[in-house]
Amino acid sequence: MLEMALKFLTMNNFSFLILLMVMTGLFSACGPKTSPVTHQSIAVEAPFDMPEITVPDFSACVRLDITEFGARANDLEATTAAIAQAMEQASAAGGGVVVVPAGEWPTKAIHFRSHVNLHLEADAVLLFSGQPEHYLPSVHTTWEGMECYNYSPLIYAYECENVAITGSGKLKAEMAVWEQWFPRPEPHMAALKELYHMAAQGVPVEERQMVGNDANLRPHFIQFNRCKNVLLEDVSIENSPFWVIHPYLSSDVVIRGVHVLAHGHNNDGVDPEMSQNMLIEDCVFDQGDDAIAVKSGRNQDAWRLNTPTKNLVVRNCLIKNGHQLLAIGSELSGGVENVFMDNCIVEEGAKMFHLVFIKTNERRGGYVKNIFVHNVKAGDIRDGVLGIETDVLYQWRDLVPTYERRLTTISDVVLTNIQIGDVQFVSRILGEEEMPVKDIRLENVTYGALSQEAHIHKNVEGFEAL
């Protein structure tokens, strides 16, 4: 006992607490007997059977200030190490809140552990390095629906449970290098071709190493990869190398009160992908691409993983800029069903193409069904209220071949109570002759000036405009 007591004097307060818990039997060598993390169940109304969503509650957990672990303003190495150590100890205790106090704190990649809440206090800024080498070694992640090993997302949670990012502080990415990676020169396109062929041919994911050789596959800002019980609340996010928030193969996810400001290339606001039981509410999106971009994997990889994006509710959000309010695809090979968007506003002057845009092609397969969009207000839109296109391939049309042709079934899309400004058309639906788009209903859709036909359709069955 005397030897153990002497050791206490050299430990920080949290280590002292853990050792006391061990001595008193509250904490075993295999971890805590009971976790201080509790759960909150959220009931969400939707026009389909929506399960309650379970998110973690850290109110009974210990709070660990990163300065107690050596974090120092303007010290990248010290702050990075402090965050990692605080997360490790919080997780070891069965749950903890890692606190980032006011000030600007530079950091490299942050890798989550289970049972941790990263909490940014008012006026706190986590400033993420713009140097690619600070996001190595490579991790198991994705690029546009294909799994690979690439640069770590700036914030990365892999196979974690009970994780959260909360508080009124800011997450900010330095962009000087990532902006140079926005163009798609030949080495980048060659890397995309290589990844496409590896995924189509079933090359094991661990062999799909995409770092180096000027591949320049930019990382996501936040990726929850194969996680459960996730909460992202109140924080602001500024800038992003790629997609901003990416829940991937995750379940029970709540994104609430988040502000996104990111006008870079491919800066979607939130990309739910092969994830289920999600709520996005009371957020502000101001980004350079789609606000909500629903995905479910690309081609053979998604068929292998066989997990649809399902049970997603988006409500009470404000969109200041973005290509689409709600985009689905083109990576939708795992299927998308049960999506409900309600009471969202697109600001006047937003450079938006469609309110709802569903896109796929002959390589995707998958399905889209039970999509409901209610109570949306917007100003002028470049294209129209609803777009559905089944031959969207972009640069991939001539870059790579079709390994296997699979068409996408699209049905049961309902838009009601839509108020919008000037448009080219109300709906443009371009289905496949072999597999028409089915059962689309627009109800109480009002609009300003119309520059083309109201409804431009090809291969559509069961369309109603009431």
LOVONU-478973 format. One record per residue (C-alpha): residue in three letters; chain; residue number from 1; x, y, z. Coordinates in steps of 0.1 Angstrom, whole numbers, plus 5000, padded with zeros to 4 digits. Each point is the difference from the previous one (the first is absolute). Layout:
BEGIN
  residuo  cadena  num    px    py    pz
      Ala       A  NUM     X     Y     Z
...
END
This chain:
BEGIN
  residuo  cadena  num    px    py    pz
      Met       A    1  5000  5000  5000
      Leu       A    2  5029  5024  5008
      Glu       A    3  5015  4995  4966
      Met       A    4  4966  5006  4983
      Ala       A    5  4995  5032  5021
      Leu       A    6  5034  5014  4989
      Lys       A    7  4990  4994  4964
      Phe       A    8  4969  5021  5005
      Leu       A    9  5022  5031  5006
      Thr       A   10  5013  4998  4964
      Met       A   11  4967  4995  4983
      Asn       A   12  4975  5026  4987
      Asn       A   13  4967  5002  5018
      Phe       A   14  4981  4978  4976
      Ser       A   15  5025  4972  5003
      Phe       A   16  4998  5003  5037
      Leu       A   17  4962  4996  4998
      Ile       A   18  5003  4969  4979
      Leu       A   19  5025  4984  5023
      Leu       A   20  4978  5007  5030
      Met       A   21  4971  4984  4982
      Val       A   22  5021  4969  4994
      Met       A   23  5010  4998  5037
      Thr       A   24  4963  5003  5011
      Gly       A   25  4988  4975  4975
      Leu       A   26  4980  5024  4979
      Phe       A   27  5023  4994  4970
      Ser       A   28  5013  4966  4990
      Ala       A   29  5030  4992  4979
      Cys       A   30  4977  4993  4971
      Gly       A   31  4983  5034  5001
      Pro       A   32  4971  5015  5020
      Lys       A   33  4973  4978  5014
      Thr       A   34  4974  5026  4991
      Ser       A   35  5003  5028  4975
      Pro       A   36  4991  5036  5011
      Val       A   37  4987  5006  4965
      Thr       A   38  4962  4998  4999
      His       A   39  4977  5003  4970
      Gln       A   40  4972  5021  4988
      Ser       A   41  4973  4987  4977
      Ile       A   42  4985  5024  4974
      Ala       A   43  4966  4993  4985
      Val       A   44  4998  5015  4965
      Glu       A   45  4968  5004  4980
      Ala       A   46  5001  4989  4964
      Pro       A   47  4977  4987  4973
      Phe       A   48  5015  4966  5004
      Asp       A   49  5009  4977  5030
      Met       A   50  5029  5020  5015
      Pro       A   51  5017  4983  5029
      Glu       A   52  5010  5020  5031
      Ile       A   53  5036  5013  4997
      Thr       A   54  5024  4993  5029
      Val       A   55  5028  5026  5007
      Pro       A   56  5025  5001  5028
      Asp       A   57  4996  5022  5031
      Phe       A   58  5033  5010  5017
      Ser       A   59  4986  5021  5028
      Ala       A   60  5012  4976  5026
      Cys       A   61  5035  4996  4986
      Val       A   62  5033  5015  5011
      Arg       A   63  5012  5032  4981
      Leu       A   64  5036  5001  4988
      Asp       A   65  5014  5033  4989
      Ile       A   66  5026  4995  4973
      Thr       A   67  5023  5026  5017
      Glu       A   68  5003  4975  5029
      Phe       A   69  5016  4976  4975
      Gly       A   70  5025  5026  4987
      Ala       A   71  4981  5017  4972
      Arg       A   72  5015  5034  4992
      Ala       A   73  4988  5028  4977
      Asn       A   74  5021  5001  4968
      Asp       A   75  5016  4967  5008
      Leu       A   76  4988  4974  4974
      Glu       A   77  5019  4970  5014
      Ala       A   78  4990  5007  5037
      Thr       A   79  4964  5005  4992
      Thr       A   80  4997  4970  4978
      Ala       A   81  5016  4978  5026
      Ala       A   82  4978  5015  5028
      Ile       A   83  4967  4993  4981
      Ala       A   84  5011  4964  4993
      Gln       A   85  5009  4994  5036
      Ala       A   86  4969  5015  5014
      Met       A   87  4978  4979  4976
      Glu       A   88  5019  4969  5010
      Gln       A   89  4994  5006  5037
      Ala       A   90  4964  5010  4996
      Ser       A   91  4993  4968  4981
      Ala       A   92  5019  4979  5025
      Ala       A   93  4977  5015  5027
      Gly       A   94  4970  4988  4981
      Gly       A   95  4990  5035  4990
      Gly       A   96  5013  5035  5002
      Val       A   97  4998  5036  4986
      Val       A   98  5031  5013  4984
      Val       A   99  4998  5037  5003
      Val       A  100  5016  5025  4976
      Pro       A  101  5000  5034  5018
      Ala       A  102  4998  5034  4984
      Gly       A  103  5029  5009  4977
      Glu       A  104  5015  4987  4968
      Trp       A  105  5015  4965  5002
      Pro       A  106  5019  4986  4970
      Thr       A  107  4997  4962  4994
      Lys       A  108  5007  4972  4977
      Ala       A  109  4975  4972  4994
      Ile       A  110  4977  4991  5029
      His       A  111  4992  4963  5004
      Phe       A  112  4970  4993  5022
      Arg       A  113  4997  4973  5026
      Ser       A  114  4967  4986  5012
      His       A  115  4981  5017  5028
      Val       A  116  5015  5035  4994
      Asn       A  117  4984  5034  4996
      Leu       A  118  5023  5026  4984
      His       A  119  4986  5032  5014
      Leu       A  120  5010  5034  4986
      Glu       A  121  4992  5029  5024
      Ala       A  122  4990  5034  4988
      Asp       A  123  5027  5018  4980
      Ala       A  124  5020  4967  4997
      Val       A  125  5015  4993  4965
      Leu       A  126  5016  4967  4991
      Leu       A  127  5021  5010  4970
      Phe       A  128  5009  4969  4979
      Ser       A  129  5033  5000  4982
      Gly       A  130  5000  5003  4963
      Gln       A  131  5030  4977  4995
      Pro       A  132  4990  4967  4985
      Glu       A  133  5028  4981  5019
      His       A  134  4982  5008  5032
      Tyr       A  135  4972  4977  4989
      Leu       A  136  5022  4969  4997
      Pro       A  137  5002  4971  5004
      Ser       A  138  4972  4992  4976
      Val       A  139  4967  4987  5015
      His       A  140  4971  4978  4988
      Thr       A  141  4977  5026  4984
      Thr       A  142  4983  5008  4967
      Trp       A  143  5000  5021  4969
      Glu       A  144  4967  5007  4983
      Gly       A  145  4985  4967  5010
      Met       A  146  5030  4978  4996
      Glu       A  147  5020  4986  5030
      Cys       A  148  5037  5006  5002
      Tyr       A  149  5029  5009  5022
      Asn       A  150  5005  5038  4997
      Tyr       A  151  5010  5030  5021
      Ser       A  152  4981  5000  5033
      Pro       A  153  4970  5022  5002
      Leu       A  154  5008  5031  5021
      Ile       A  155  4977  4985  5027
      Tyr       A  156  4997  4962  4997
      Ala       A  157  4980  4975  5020
      Tyr       A  158  5003  4964  4990
      Glu       A  159  4978  4973  5016
      Cys       A  160  4992  5022  5029
      Glu       A  161  4970  5001  5023
      Asn       A  162  4987  5029  5020
      Val       A  163  5018  5029  4984
      Ala       A  164  4992  5037  4998
      Ile       A  165  5013  5034  4989
      Thr       A  166  4982  5028  5019
      Gly       A  167  5003  5036  5011
      Ser       A  168  4998  5034  4984
      Gly       A  169  5037  5001  4988
      Lys       A  170  5013  4995  4965
      Leu       A  171  5018  4974  4980
      Lys       A  172  5020  5016  4972
      Ala       A  173  5022  4986  4973
      Glu       A  174  5031  5018  4985
      Met       A  175  4995  4998  4963
      Ala       A  176  5032  5012  4982
      Val       A  177  5011  4965  4989
      Trp       A  178  4966  4984  4996
      Glu       A  179  4989  5029  4976
      Gln       A  180  5029  4991  4978
      Trp       A  181  4985  4965  4998
      Phe       A  182  4966  5011  4988
      Pro       A  183  5008  4996  4963
      Arg       A  184  5001  4966  4985
      Pro       A  185  5032  4996  4981
      Glu       A  186  5010  4968  4982
      Pro       A  187  5017  4983  5030
      His       A  188  4969  5005  5021
      Met       A  189  4977  4986  4972
      Ala       A  190  5024  4970  4996
      Ala       A  191  4997  4993  5037
      Leu       A  192  4962  5001  4998
      Lys       A  193  5001  4976  4971
      Glu       A  194  5022  4977  5020
      Leu       A  195  4977  5001  5030
      Tyr       A  196  4969  4994  4978
      His       A  197  5015  4969  4985
      Met       A  198  5012  4986  5033
      Ala       A  199  4965  5005  5015
      Ala       A  200  4983  4984  4970
      Gln       A  201  5024  4970  5000
      Gly       A  202  4997  4994  5038
      Val       A  203  5035  5009  5010
      Pro       A  204  5002  4998  5038
      Val       A  205  4996  5035  5015
      Glu       A  206  5033  4998  5019
      Glu       A  207  5017  4998  4966
      Arg       A  208  4984  5031  4987
      Gln       A  209  5026  5024  5012
      Met       A  210  4993  5034  4985
      Val       A  211  5026  5023  5016
      Gly       A  212  5028  5011  4978
      Asn       A  213  5008  5003  4963
      Asp       A  214  4981  5033  4999
      Ala       A  215  4967  4982  5005
      Asn       A  216  4989  5030  5021
      Leu       A  217  4968  4984  5014
      Arg       A  218  4990  5027  5025
      Pro       A  219  4987  4988  5034
      His       A  220  4966  5006  5015
      Phe       A  221  4998  5025  5029
      Ile       A  222  4980  4977  5023
      Gln       A  223  4993  4963  4994
      Phe       A  224  4981  4978  5023
      Asn       A  225  5010  4966  4985
      Arg       A  226  4981  4969  5013
      Cys       A  227  4989  5018  5031
      Lys       A  228  4969  4998  5023
      Asn       A  229  4983  5026  5022
      Val       A  230  5015  5032  4986
      Leu       A  231  4992  5037  5009
      Leu       A  232  5013  5031  4982
      Glu       A  233  4985  5031  5016
      Asp       A  234  5004  5037  4999
      Val       A  235  5035  5003  4986
      Ser       A  236  5010  5021  4970
      Ile       A  237  5021  4985  4972
      Glu       A  238  5020  5023  4977
      Asn       A  239  5017  4988  4968
      Ser       A  240  5005  4963  4990
      Pro       A  241  5023  4982  4976
      Phe       A  242  4971  4977  4988
      Trp       A  243  4966  4990  5013
      Val       A  244  4994  5018  5033
      Ile       A  245  4980  4974  5022
      His       A  246  5000  4964  4989
      Pro       A  247  4981  4974  5021
      Tyr       A  248  5010  4967  4983
      Leu       A  249  4986  4966  5009
      Ser       A  250  4988  5015  5033
      Ser       A  251  4968  4999  5019
      Asp       A  252  4981  5023  5025
      Val       A  253  5015  5033  4990
      Val       A  254  4988  5035  5009
      Ile       A  255  5014  5031  4985
      Arg       A  256  4984  5030  5017
      Gly       A  257  5006  5038  5000
      Val       A  258  5031  4997  4979
      His       A  259  5012  5029  4978
      Val       A  260  5020  4991  4968
      Leu       A  261  5019  5026  4980
      Ala       A  262  5021  4983  4973
      His       A  263  5001  5012  4964
      Gly       A  264  5027  4977  4987
      His       A  265  4999  4973  4973
      Asn       A  266  4977  4970  5009
      Asn       A  267  4990  5017  5033
      Asp       A  268  4967  4983  5006
      Gly       A  269  4985  5009  5034
      Val       A  270  4990  4965  5012
      Asp       A  271  5004  4967  4981
      Pro       A  272  4981  4972  5017
      Glu       A  273  5013  4968  4984
      Met       A  274  4988  4965  5007
      Ser       A  275  4989  5014  5034
      Gln       A  276  4967  4995  5018
      Asn       A  277  4978  5018  5026
      Met       A  278  5012  5035  4996
      Leu       A  279  4987  5035  5010
      Ile       A  280  5014  5032  4986
      Glu       A  281  4982  5031  5014
      Asp       A  282  5004  5037  5007
      Cys       A  283  5032  5003  4980
      Val       A  284  5013  5027  4977
      Phe       A  285  5017  4989  4967
      Asp       A  286  5021  5024  4979
      Gln       A  287  5021  4979  4978
      Gly       A  288  5014  4996  4964
      Asp       A  289  4981  4969  4991
      Asp       A  290  4969  4981  5012
      Ala       A  291  4985  5008  5034
      Ile       A  292  4988  4964  5008
      Ala       A  293  5015  4975  4976
      Val       A  294  4986  4965  5007
      Lys       A  295  5023  4972  4989
      Ser       A  296  5001  4962  5003
      Gly       A  297  5033  4989  4983
      Arg       A  298  5012  4994  4965
      Asn       A  299  4995  4969  4979
      Gln       A  300  5017  4968  5010
      Asp       A  301  5012  5013  5034
      Ala       A  302  4964  5009  5010
      Trp       A  303  4986  4968  4987
      Arg       A  304  5026  4982  5022
      Leu       A  305  4992  5021  5031
      Asn       A  306  4962  4997  4993
      Thr       A  307  4989  5027  5024
      Pro       A  308  4974  5026  4990
      Thr       A  309  4997  5035  5012
      Lys       A  310  4967  4999  5019
      Asn       A  311  4980  5020  5024
      Leu       A  312  5013  5035  4996
      Val       A  313  4982  5031  5012
      Val       A  314  5011  5036  4992
      Arg       A  315  4980  5029  5015
      Asn       A  316  5001  5036  5009
      Cys       A  317  5032  5008  4981
      Leu       A  318  5011  5032  4983
      Ile       A  319  5020  4998  4967
      Lys       A  320  5020  5031  4990
      Asn       A  321  5017  4985  4970
      Gly       A  322  5003  4966  4983
      His       A  323  4995  4982  4967
      Gln       A  324  4970  4979  5012
      Leu       A  325  4980  5002  5032
      Leu       A  326  4996  4962  5000
      Ala       A  327  5021  4978  4976
      Ile       A  328  4998  4963  4998
      Gly       A  329  5028  4982  4981
      Ser       A  330  5016  4995  4978
      Glu       A  331  5017  4975  5024
      Leu       A  332  4969  4982  5011
      Ser       A  333  5007  4963  4992
      Gly       A  334  4991  4988  5035
      Gly       A  335  4966  5016  4997
      Val       A  336  4983  5030  5016
      Glu       A  337  4966  4999  5017
      Asn       A  338  4980  5019  5026
      Val       A  339  5012  5036  4997
      Phe       A  340  4979  5028  5014
      Met       A  341  5009  5037  4997
      Asp       A  342  4977  5025  5017
      Asn       A  343  4999  5037  5006
      Cys       A  344  5032  5012  4984
      Ile       A  345  5008  5034  4985
      Val       A  346  5023  5009  4971
      Glu       A  347  5011  5036  5002
      Glu       A  348  4994  5024  4972
      Gly       A  349  5032  5002  4979
      Ala       A  350  5011  4965  5006
      Lys       A  351  5016  4986  4969
      Met       A  352  4979  4968  5000
      Phe       A  353  4993  4977  4970
      His       A  354  4971  4979  5014
      Leu       A  355  4982  4996  5032
      Val       A  356  5000  4962  4996
      Phe       A  357  5023  4982  4975
      Ile       A  358  5002  4962  4997
      Lys       A  359  5028  4988  4977
      Thr       A  360  5013  4966  4990
      Asn       A  361  5013  4981  4970
      Glu       A  362  5001  4965  4984
      Arg       A  363  5029  4989  5023
      Arg       A  364  4984  5007  5033
      Gly       A  365  4971  4976  5006
      Gly       A  366  4984  5006  5034
      Tyr       A  367  4967  5017  5005
      Val       A  368  4984  5033  5012
      Lys       A  369  4966  4999  5017
      Asn       A  370  4979  5018  5026
      Ile       A  371  5014  5035  4996
      Phe       A  372  4978  5027  5016
      Val       A  373  5007  5037  4999
      His       A  374  4975  5023  5018
      Asn       A  375  4998  5037  5007
      Val       A  376  5030  5016  4982
      Lys       A  377  5004  5036  4991
      Ala       A  378  5026  5013  4975
      Gly       A  379  5007  5029  4977
      Asp       A  380  5010  4996  4963
      Ile       A  381  5015  4967  4990
      Arg       A  382  5022  4995  4970
      Asp       A  383  4984  4968  4987
      Gly       A  384  4968  4988  5018
      Val       A  385  4983  4985  5030
      Leu       A  386  5005  4964  4993
      Gly       A  387  5026  4983  4977
      Ile       A  388  5004  4963  4995
      Glu       A  389  5026  4988  4975
      Thr       A  390  5012  4965  4993
      Asp       A  391  5030  5006  4978
      Val       A  392  5023  5022  5021
      Leu       A  393  5036  4989  4996
      Tyr       A  394  5020  5032  4999
      Gln       A  395  5037  4993  4993
      Trp       A  396  4995  4963  5006
      Arg       A  397  4982  4995  4967
      Asp       A  398  5032  4997  4979
      Leu       A  399  5025  4995  5028
      Val       A  400  4990  4964  5010
      Pro       A  401  4978  4973  4986
      Thr       A  402  4968  4985  5012
      Tyr       A  403  5009  4967  5017
      Glu       A  404  4964  4990  5007
      Arg       A  405  4968  5017  4989
      Arg       A  406  4974  5005  5027
      Leu       A  407  4972  5025  4998
      Thr       A  408  4986  5018  5030
      Thr       A  409  4963  4997  5010
      Ile       A  410  4986  5034  5011
      Ser       A  411  4965  5003  5014
      Asp       A  412  4978  5017  5026
      Val       A  413  5013  5036  5001
      Val       A  414  4976  5025  5015
      Leu       A  415  5005  5038  5002
      Thr       A  416  4973  5021  5018
      Asn       A  417  4996  5037  5010
      Ile       A  418  5029  5014  4980
      Gln       A  419  5004  5037  4994
      Ile       A  420  5027  5011  4976
      Gly       A  421  5009  5029  4977
      Asp       A  422  5009  4999  4963
      Val       A  423  5009  4967  4985
      Gln       A  424  5007  4984  4966
      Phe       A  425  4977  4971  5007
      Val       A  426  4981  4985  5029
      Ser       A  427  5010  4964  4994
      Arg       A  428  5024  4984  4976
      Ile       A  429  5000  4962  5002
      Leu       A  430  5021  4980  4975
      Gly       A  431  4994  4963  5007
      Glu       A  432  5012  4969  4982
      Glu       A  433  4977  4983  4975
      Glu       A  434  5008  4966  5016
      Met       A  435  4993  5013  5035
      Pro       A  436  4978  5031  5001
      Val       A  437  4999  5023  5030
      Lys       A  438  4967  4993  5019
      Asp       A  439  4975  5017  5023
      Ile       A  440  5011  5036  5003
      Arg       A  441  4976  5026  5017
      Leu       A  442  5003  5037  5002
      Glu       A  443  4974  5017  5021
      Asn       A  444  4995  5037  5007
      Val       A  445  5032  5011  4982
      Thr       A  446  4999  5037  4992
      Tyr       A  447  5027  5018  4979
      Gly       A  448  5007  5033  4982
      Ala       A  449  5010  5004  4964
      Leu       A  450  5005  4968  4979
      Ser       A  451  5024  5001  4971
      Gln       A  452  4994  4965  4986
      Glu       A  453  4972  4974  5003
      Ala       A  454  4988  4993  5035
      His       A  455  5006  4963  4998
      Ile       A  456  5026  4984  4977
      His       A  457  4997  4963  5002
      Lys       A  458  5013  4969  4983
      Asn       A  459  4991  4964  5011
      Val       A  460  4979  5009  5031
      Glu       A  461  4970  4981  5013
      Gly       A  462  4976  5012  5026
      Phe       A  463  5007  5038  5001
      Glu       A  464  4976  5024  5018
      Ala       A  465  5002  5038  5004
      Leu       A  466  4971  5012  5023
END
